[in-house]
Amino acid sequence: MGRGAARYAVRGVDRVFVDALERFYRGLRGLGGRYVFECRGGRCVSFLEGVGVSSLLAASPGVVAERCGLRGCGGGDGAALLPPPPAPLPPRPRRRPRGGDFVLGYTGGFDPVCLRGGDLWGHVGVFGATGSGKTHTAARLARCIHEAVGARVVVVDWHNEYHRLLPRAALYSHPRLPPAVLLGEDGLGVDAAVGVLEAVLGLTPNQSVLLTALLAAAAGDTEPLEGLLGSSHVARMAASLLSRARDMAGLLRAALEAYRERALEGAPKGELEVWTALIRRLAALGAHRGYRGLILLRGEPGLPRDVDAPVVLNLASIQSPVVRRLYALAVAQTVFAEAQAGRGEPTILVIEEAHNMLVSGGVVEQILSEARKYSVALVLVTHTPRILPPRAIANLNTVIAHRVASPEDLRAASQVVPGAAETLPRLPRGAAVVYTTGWQEPVVVIVDKDSPCSCSAAG
């Protein structure tokens, strides 16, 4: 189970609950909970698991459930076997990808080199030193994917470069950046939100457990916080504040008030040290008054839909490096969460300066491993492939490598591009070695940013 999660065995249901089962499972998914089915010694049982399950059960008529203790649920005696939720399916797109080929560039003999739209769903890596042309290549991918493949394209622009490379794109800068939402049916859910905040704030395990309990209370479940603190008074007080909190500043205020109450109650020194360390880290987010509308605890996600152009999110308009990285990770997780819930559409997420978001075991690495079955793909653009986690590199189906010179970057590129060490140091600006799964050998391509995308037009 995740941090702060509780497990519940259902003891009985009636017709009212069964008729509302689909709606119940949607609520469970929105809270970041899950259905668990286990068989042991010939006996099969089902459980509900998550940090917000108790509040969901309390609001669902016709069901009787029992919270499991440390030793389990009494072996499952008397538990009702719930039918499982429908298996998650890739979302039905509003705009179906056409899967067509598009021209990436040309060989030295002026023959077009086309990429298949279907290959993109295995993820793409664009590598290259500063000035090698990798950002122009990423901009061409964004334009041609939109025009030829028909997928939604979202560009996470770290340095405000794409507005001139994609003049027809829909550009969003602060304070018009769409908000990322952590909780609620349309948000990330408690576990995913904690994962994003962990990666950005560098939380210790104890700080993560405390944050999980606070976010669970914000989602309506005070049991984890009560159990952690041993104080129902502080848990109820924090939950009351969090129920009215809209953004990270509200989360910070609730944490400060809970810390003061725990200090007055004579809480152990170790616990108070965890509180102060977590509050210090949350202050890096909640204290920036100008950015409070970017990361919301609850609300409607604002990531643009049905825009007939690539969407460019200008992160350079966010001056705080911590807020910038949190927002970028939250956007990536939001796209993935929408797809998992069947609310999204096929999306290519172009992440400039991807090394700023990739840490071993982090959010983006998880998306790389799981997103392709939900019609979400990443284009990772970086000048330092050597610092990408091995699992991230292993999940790339297509690599476009511009000039790199450092031995460490050459070794990293050679893992996915045969012969890269001999070719990449000598490439001129705009040229790249391209290799995708299924090709017999890499091809050197001159990327022309402005040429037509259609392979039929180029041929």
C-alpha positions in Angstrom: 0.0 0.0 0.0 1.0 3.6 -0.5 2.0 5.9 2.3 -1.0 6.7 4.5 -3.3 4.3 2.6 -5.8 2.2 4.4 -7.5 -1.0 3.3 -11.2 -1.8 3.7 -13.1 -5.1 3.4 -16.6 -4.8 2.2 -18.9 -6.9 4.4 -22.2 -6.3 2.6 -23.9 -4.4 -0.1 -27.5 -3.9 -1.3 -29.2 -3.1 -4.6 -28.8 0.7 -4.1 -25.0 0.3 -4.0 -24.8 -2.1 -6.8 -26.8 0.2 -9.1 -24.3 3.0 -8.3 -21.2 0.8 -8.6 -19.8 2.5 -11.7 -20.1 6.0 -10.1 -18.5 4.6 -6.9 -15.5 3.3 -8.9 -15.1 6.7 -10.6 -14.9 8.4 -7.2 -12.4 5.8 -6.0 -10.2 6.5 -9.0 -10.5 10.3 -8.5 -9.2 9.9 -4.9 -6.2 7.9 -6.1 -7.6 4.6 -4.5 -7.8 1.2 -6.1 -9.6 -2.1 -6.1 -7.6 -5.2 -4.9 -8.4 -8.8 -5.6 -6.5 -11.6 -3.8 -6.8 -15.4 -3.6 -5.0 -17.3 -0.9 -5.5 -21.0 0.2 -8.5 -21.4 -2.1 -10.3 -18.3 -0.7 -10.7 -15.1 -2.8 -11.5 -11.7 -1.4 -11.6 -8.1 -2.6 -10.6 -4.9 -0.9 -10.7 -1.2 -1.5 -7.5 0.6 -0.8 -6.4 4.3 -0.6 -6.1 7.3 1.6 -9.6 8.7 0.9 -11.7 5.5 0.8 -13.4 6.1 4.2 -15.0 9.3 3.1 -16.1 7.8 -0.1 -17.7 4.8 1.7 -19.4 7.1 4.2 -21.0 9.0 1.3 -22.1 5.8 -0.5 -25.4 4.3 0.7 -26.0 0.6 0.7 -22.5 -0.6 1.6 -21.0 -1.9 4.9 -17.2 -1.9 5.1 -14.6 -2.6 7.8 -11.1 -1.1 8.0 -8.4 -3.7 8.0 -5.9 -3.7 10.8 -2.2 -4.5 10.8 -3.0 -8.2 10.9 -5.3 -8.0 8.0 -9.1 -8.4 7.8 -9.7 -11.5 9.8 -8.8 -13.7 6.9 -11.6 -12.4 4.7 -14.4 -14.1 6.7 -17.7 -12.7 5.8 -16.3 -10.3 3.2 -18.5 -9.6 0.1 -16.8 -10.2 -3.2 -17.2 -7.0 -5.1 -17.3 -7.1 -8.9 -14.1 -5.5 -10.3 -14.2 -2.0 -11.9 -14.1 -1.9 -15.7 -10.6 -2.4 -17.0 -9.0 0.9 -18.0 -9.0 1.4 -21.8 -7.1 3.9 -23.9 -9.4 6.9 -24.3 -11.5 7.4 -27.4 -9.9 10.4 -29.1 -11.9 13.4 -29.9 -9.5 13.8 -32.9 -8.3 10.4 -34.0 -4.5 10.3 -34.9 -4.1 9.7 -38.6 -0.9 7.8 -38.1 0.5 9.2 -41.3 4.2 9.6 -42.2 5.9 13.0 -42.1 9.2 14.3 -43.3 11.9 14.9 -40.6 14.6 16.0 -43.1 16.7 15.0 -46.0 19.7 12.9 -46.7 22.8 14.3 -48.4 21.3 13.2 -51.7 18.1 15.2 -51.0 16.0 12.1 -50.4 13.3 12.7 -47.8 13.6 10.8 -44.6 10.1 10.0 -43.2 9.1 8.9 -39.7 5.9 6.9 -39.2 3.3 8.4 -37.0 2.9 5.1 -35.2 6.5 5.1 -34.1 6.1 8.2 -32.0 4.0 6.4 -29.4 7.1 4.6 -28.3 8.7 8.0 -27.2 11.4 10.1 -28.8 14.7 11.4 -27.6 16.3 14.5 -29.2 19.9 15.0 -28.0 22.5 17.5 -28.9 25.0 20.1 -27.6 24.0 23.7 -27.4 23.9 25.2 -30.9 23.6 21.8 -32.6 20.0 22.4 -33.8 18.1 20.1 -31.4 15.4 22.7 -30.5 14.7 23.4 -34.2 14.3 19.6 -34.6 11.9 19.5 -31.6 9.9 22.4 -33.1 9.6 20.6 -36.4 8.4 17.4 -34.7 5.8 19.5 -32.8 4.5 21.1 -36.1 4.6 18.0 -38.2 3.0 15.7 -35.5 0.1 18.2 -35.3 -0.3 18.5 -39.0 0.4 15.0 -40.2 -0.5 12.8 -37.2 -3.4 14.8 -35.9 -2.5 14.4 -32.2 -2.6 17.1 -29.5 0.9 18.5 -29.0 1.9 20.2 -25.8 5.4 21.8 -25.6 6.9 22.5 -22.2 9.2 25.4 -23.2 11.9 26.0 -20.6 13.6 29.0 -22.2 10.8 30.7 -24.2 12.3 29.6 -27.6 9.3 28.0 -29.3 7.2 31.2 -29.9 9.5 32.2 -32.7 10.0 28.6 -34.0 6.2 27.8 -34.0 4.6 31.2 -34.9 1.1 29.6 -35.3 1.2 27.8 -31.9 -1.1 28.7 -29.0 1.3 30.3 -26.6 0.6 30.5 -22.8 2.8 32.6 -20.4 2.3 33.5 -16.8 -0.1 34.7 -15.6 -2.2 33.0 -18.4 -0.6 29.6 -17.9 -3.4 27.0 -17.3 -3.4 25.8 -13.6 -2.4 22.3 -12.5 -4.8 20.7 -10.0 -3.6 18.2 -7.3 -6.8 16.8 -5.8 -10.5 16.1 -6.7 -12.0 14.0 -9.4 -10.2 16.0 -12.1 -6.9 16.3 -10.2 -3.9 14.0 -9.9 -5.0 12.2 -6.7 -3.1 12.1 -3.4 -0.4 9.5 -4.3 0.4 11.2 -7.6 0.4 14.7 -6.0 2.8 13.4 -3.3 5.1 11.9 -5.9 5.3 15.2 -7.8 6.0 17.2 -4.6 8.5 14.6 -3.4 10.5 15.0 -6.6 10.6 18.8 -6.5 11.0 19.4 -2.8 13.4 16.5 -2.0 11.3 15.2 0.9 12.5 12.6 3.4 10.3 9.6 4.0 8.9 11.0 7.2 8.1 14.3 5.5 6.4 12.4 2.7 4.2 10.5 5.2 3.2 13.7 6.9 2.4 15.4 3.6 0.4 12.4 2.4 -1.7 12.6 5.6 -2.3 16.3 5.1 -3.4 15.9 1.5 -5.6 13.0 2.5 -7.3 15.3 5.0 -7.7 17.9 2.3 -9.4 15.2 0.2 -11.8 14.6 3.2 -10.1 11.6 4.9 -8.8 12.6 8.4 -8.0 9.0 9.5 -4.4 8.9 8.3 -3.6 12.2 10.0 -5.4 11.2 13.3 -3.5 7.9 13.3 -0.2 9.6 12.6 -0.5 12.3 15.2 -2.6 10.5 17.8 -4.6 13.8 18.0 -8.1 14.0 16.6 -8.3 17.7 17.7 -5.4 18.7 15.4 -6.5 16.4 12.6 -10.0 18.0 12.6 -8.6 21.5 12.8 -6.3 20.9 9.9 -9.0 19.2 7.9 -11.3 22.3 8.5 -8.6 24.6 7.2 -7.7 22.4 4.3 -11.4 22.1 3.2 -11.3 25.8 2.5 -7.8 25.9 1.0 -7.6 26.4 -2.7 -3.8 26.5 -3.3 -0.4 25.8 -1.9 -0.6 28.8 0.4 -3.7 27.3 2.0 -1.8 24.0 2.5 1.1 26.0 4.1 -1.3 27.8 6.4 -2.9 24.6 7.6 0.5 23.0 8.2 1.6 26.0 10.2 -1.5 25.9 12.4 -1.2 22.1 12.9 2.4 22.5 13.9 1.6 25.2 16.5 -1.2 23.1 18.0 1.1 20.0 18.2 3.8 22.1 19.9 1.3 23.3 22.5 0.3 19.7 23.0 3.9 18.8 23.8 4.5 16.7 20.7 7.9 14.8 20.6 10.9 16.8 19.4 11.4 14.4 16.4 7.9 15.0 15.2 8.2 18.8 15.5 11.4 18.7 13.5 9.6 16.9 10.7 6.9 19.5 10.8 9.4 22.4 10.6 11.3 20.8 7.7 8.2 20.2 5.7 6.9 23.7 6.3 10.2 25.1 5.1 9.9 23.2 1.9 6.2 24.1 1.4 7.1 27.8 2.0 9.1 27.7 -1.2 5.8 27.2 -3.0 3.2 28.9 -0.9 5.2 32.1 -0.3 5.2 33.1 -4.0 2.1 35.2 -4.1 2.3 35.8 -7.8 2.3 32.0 -8.6 -0.5 30.9 -6.3 -2.9 30.3 -9.2 -0.5 27.9 -10.9 -0.8 24.9 -8.5 -4.2 24.4 -7.0 -5.4 21.9 -4.5 -8.8 21.7 -6.1 -10.5 23.2 -9.1 -10.9 22.7 -12.8 -7.7 21.7 -14.7 -7.1 24.3 -17.4 -4.8 22.4 -19.9 -6.2 23.5 -23.3 -8.2 21.0 -25.3 -9.4 21.0 -28.9 -6.9 23.7 -29.9 -6.1 23.4 -33.6 -2.4 24.2 -33.1 0.5 23.0 -30.9 0.2 24.3 -27.3 3.3 26.0 -26.0 3.6 26.5 -22.2 6.3 29.2 -21.6 7.9 28.2 -18.4 10.5 31.0 -18.7 7.7 33.3 -17.4 8.0 31.5 -14.0 11.0 33.0 -12.3 11.1 30.6 -9.4 13.1 27.5 -10.3 11.2 25.4 -7.7 7.7 26.5 -8.9 8.8 26.1 -12.5 9.9 22.5 -12.0 6.8 21.6 -9.9 4.5 23.1 -12.6 6.3 21.2 -15.4 6.0 17.9 -13.5 2.4 18.5 -12.6 1.5 19.2 -16.3 3.1 16.0 -17.3 1.3 14.0 -14.6 -2.0 15.8 -15.5 -1.7 14.7 -19.1 -1.1 11.1 -18.0 -3.9 11.1 -15.4 -6.4 12.4 -17.9 -5.4 9.6 -20.3 -5.7 7.0 -17.6 -9.1 8.2 -16.6 -10.3 8.2 -20.3 -10.8 12.0 -20.3 -7.9 12.9 -22.5 -7.0 12.7 -26.2 -3.9 11.3 -27.9 -1.1 13.6 -26.8 2.5 14.2 -27.6 4.3 16.0 -24.8 7.5 17.8 -25.9 9.7 18.4 -22.9 12.6 20.9 -23.5 15.5 20.6 -21.1 14.1 17.2 -20.0 17.0 16.6 -17.6 15.5 19.2 -15.3 12.5 16.9 -14.8 14.0 13.4 -15.0 15.2 11.8 -11.8 15.6 8.0 -11.3 12.2 6.6 -10.2 10.5 9.9 -10.8 7.2 11.0 -12.4 8.4 11.3 -16.0 10.2 8.0 -15.8 6.9 6.3 -14.7 5.1 8.0 -17.6 7.8 6.7 -20.0 7.2 3.2 -18.8 3.4 3.2 -18.8 2.0 6.0 -21.0 2.2 4.4 -24.5 -0.9 2.2 -23.9 -2.9 5.3 -23.1 -1.9 7.1 -26.3 0.5 9.5 -24.6 4.0 9.9 -25.8 7.0 12.0 -24.7 9.6 13.8 -26.8 12.6 14.4 -24.4 14.9 17.2 -25.5 18.2 17.5 -23.7 21.9 18.5 -24.3 23.1 16.1 -21.6 21.8 12.5 -22.4 24.3 11.1 -19.9 22.2 12.2 -16.9 19.0 10.6 -18.1 18.1 7.6 -16.0 18.9 4.3 -17.7 15.2 3.3 -17.7 14.3 6.5 -19.5 16.8 5.8 -22.3 15.6 2.2 -22.5 12.0 3.4 -23.2 12.9 5.5 -26.2 11.7 4.0 -29.5 13.2 6.8 -31.7 16.4 8.8 -31.2 17.4 11.9 -33.1 21.0 12.7 -32.0 22.7 16.0 -33.1 26.3 16.8 -32.4 27.6 15.9 -29.0 31.3 15.8 -28.0 31.7 14.8 -24.4 32.7 11.1 -23.9 30.0 10.6 -21.3 27.2 11.9 -23.6 28.6 9.8 -26.5 28.5 6.7 -24.4 24.9 7.4 -23.4 23.9 8.0 -27.1 25.7 4.9 -28.2 23.3 2.8 -26.0 20.5 3.5 -28.4 22.2 4.7 -31.7 24.6 2.1 -33.2 27.9 3.8 -34.2 27.1 7.1 -32.6 30.5 7.6 -31.0 32.2 7.8 -34.5 29.6 10.0 -36.2 28.1 12.5 -33.6 31.2 14.6 -32.9 31.6 15.5 -36.6 28.0 16.5 -37.4 27.4 20.1 -38.6 24.6 22.3 -37.2 21.2 21.0 -38.2 22.4 17.5 -39.0 21.4 14.5 -36.9 21.8 10.8 -36.7 18.3 9.2 -36.7 17.5 5.7 -35.5 14.1 4.1 -34.8 13.2 0.5 -33.8 12.9 -1.6 -37.0 15.5 0.3 -39.0 18.5 -1.8 -40.0 20.9 1.1 -39.4 20.9 4.8 -38.5 20.6 7.5 -41.1 22.2 11.0 -41.2 19.5 13.6 -41.8 19.6 17.3 -42.5 16.6 18.7 -40.6 14.8 21.5 -42.5 12.6 23.2 -40.0 10.3 25.0 -42.5 9.9 22.4 -45.3 6.5 20.7 -45.9 5.7 17.9 -43.5 3.9 15.6 -45.9 5.9 12.7 -47.2 3.8 12.5 -50.4 4.5 16.2 -51.1 8.2 15.6 -50.5 8.3 12.5 -52.7 
